[in-house]
Amino acid sequence: MAVAMVTTAVEQTPTIDEPVYVATAEVHLKERSLRPNPEHPPLGKLIIASGLVFTDARLDSGFAGSQQALGRHLLYESGNDPGQLMLWARLPMIVLTLLFGLVVLAFARDLTGPAGGLVALALYAFSPDVIANGSLATLDVPAAGFLLTSVWLLWRARRHPRLCLPLAGVALGAAAATKMSVLPVVPVLMLLGVLSFWQARRPSSGPDVRARLRLLAYGVAAAVGMALVAVAVVWATYLVVDPRLRWVQPENVPDIRGTRGRVAAWLPFPEPYRDGMRIQFGFEYDIWKGFLFGRLYEGSLWYYLPVALLVKTPLGMLALWLGGAVAVLTVRRLRPAAPYVLVPAGILLAISMNGARDLGVRYAVFMPMFLAVAAAGVALSRRRAAHLVTAALVCFVAVSSLRTYPYYLPYSNEAFGGPSKTHLRLHDSNVDWGQDLGRLAGHLRRHHSGERVWLVYKGAGVPAAYGIDASNPLQAPLGEVHGLLVVSNSSAAKADGRLAALLDTSTPVDDVGHSITVYRRR
């Protein structure tokens, strides 16, 4: 997994979101300012900054522009080496992703023993979605991993509440300080804290009602204490960036009313965190375009994420997830783990399914983590045939994952044609997030040197920085567009009007990274 992520990180150019996070990390590090990217808390960007300290990146403190423009300016207009900056920004996330694999192993071992732990670790380590997103300087994997760590510590609190409940609060605070999308499961984790405390402290003989109520009150107090630790962690991440917490509300903070507005106003977090929540709520009121199985639509589809997970998860992994979930619900030894392993993931998935943005399975990257732990339950079967089937399915997962190397972002399983066919069914970060601009430059040098290139690129990279001399076909008369027409697959999926007319009169001749298609137009 480490080899896969590092080599992928070296080869891929910046994805759409990464320049914003990298530039924000530099601002946090050098200017102690919370101004850019307020819609996400600072912790993930501070982790990115822990890699950037090893670079001599130049930051233009006087730059005035959007956060996207700031990211482009830092990488391509300030004399920095974008490849070096991106690698150092990605390395801390890679290390963190590997550490979360140890959490998966430990959690599964606690539930099922060593064999189940190895099954869970194998599924995690070969997960194309975890590898793809864990090798990027983005926030989805760290938020999900910190949440999983918190749940694991809550499970261990059933035996060691004094140590594990505060640590669970730290991990939960780290998750909330990385992405706000984890907040809906905080009440669930508090209930799990009460349950763990009750399990740890209840006497072997049944106590009287008064003793039960006292024990329940102590459990509630312990869960509230865990939540307060989490709140303190969120505050600490903001104070690390700016100890004086200077904050002026940005102009793009919407006026959110109703229940969401009250939640943003009442939560005991710093004002920049609550303004970030308002921005996120504002995104939910926007109308986004989606693409699913050839259908281009506006808004969101409630079944988008389950279908996308079905496409982008190895078939053997799907089978083991299902078998493990059944085991957790039916095997007496595992049944107490169901609220810990299945409920948080299920609630987060249900909430994500009702979101406004159908942009990728990265919004559900917690599923390969939690369900890898659940899949360990298949190891408890006493049937030799079940062990052989489990081993075969794990090998099938490994082969499927290795076959897609190094193109993990556009992975889809064999039932849907593999990574070369993903763009026919999904778009955006599922397949084409701007990651292959560098590969395109190499492809053009090797195979199409000297030819006229027309480019429609969806990404954050600057083509000229990689030696690509291309014109925009959408700004020229159709009759003048001849030669190579290079189009990002996400742009092709949403093509209408002029671009659709160009594609209809062009012939695909090459594929770059399964995310960019090269056409010839005569």
ABEGO torsion letter per residue (X at the ends): XAAAAAAAAAABBBBAAAAAAAAAAAAAAAAGBAABGAABBAAAAAAAAAAAAABABBBBAABBEBAAAAAAAAAAAAGBBAAAAAAAAAAAAAAAAAAAAAAAAAAAAAAAEAAAAAAAAAAAAABAAAAAAAABBBAAAAAAAAAAAAAAAAAAAAABAAAAAAAAAAAAAAAAAABAAAAAAAAAAAAAAAAAAAAAABBABBBBAAAAAAAAAAAAAAAAAAAAAAAAAAAAAAAAABAAGBBBBBAABBBBBEAAAAAAAABBBBAAAAAAAAAAAAAAABBBBBBBGGBBBBEBBAAAAAAAAAAABBAAAAAAAAAAAAAAAABAAAAAAAAAAAAAAAAAAAAAAABABBAEAAAAAAAAAAAAAAAAAAAABABAAAAAAAAAAAAAAAAAAAAAOABAAABBBAAAGEAAAAAAABBEAAABAGAAAAAAAAAAAAAABGBBBBBBBBEABBAAAAGBBBBBAAABBAAABBEBBBBBAAAAAABBEAAAAAAAABBBABBBGGABBBBBBX
